[in-house]
Amino acid sequence: MAINFNTALGIDPRALALREKRGEILAANLANADTPDFKARDLDFKSVLKQSMPSSVTLERTNSGHITPQQQLFGANLMYRNPTQVSLDGNTVEPQIEQANYAENAVQYQASLQFINSRFSGLMTAVRGE
C-alpha cells in the first residue's frame, strides 16, 4: 500500500510555503519603510484555510463593504494593509507593526516545521512497525 503524502501531511506543507512567502512580503514592507507612497502588503491566511475546509463550513465577511482582492498567492489573497496612522509621504508601512507580524510569522513557520516533522516521525514509526 502506497503512502499518499497529501493525505498524510495535510495542510502543513501548504501552510509552510504560505508562511515563507508571507515572511518575504513582510520583509519587503520593512525594507520599504522609508519609500514614499509604498503600500504595505500582507497575505490573507484565512482564504487558504477556507479552501481547505469542508464545504459545509462557511466563513463570512465582517462588512459588506469589504472588497475581495483579485490577486492570489498559493491560494491566499494578497491584500493592502490599512495603517493606524497615515504617513505624510503616503507610505503605509508601520515598522513596529511589521516587526511584530514578522516575528509572529516566524513562530508560526517554526510551528509548521515541527508539525511536518512530527508527521514524518509518525510515518517512519509506522513504516518500521514500532
Secondary structure, DSSP 8 states (H G I E B T S, - for coil): ----HHHHHTTHHHHHHHHHHHHHHHHHHHHTTTSTT---EEEEHHHHHHHHS-TT-----S-TT----S-EETTEEEEE---SS--TTS----HHHHHHHHHHHHHHHHHHHHHHHHHHHHHHHHHHT-
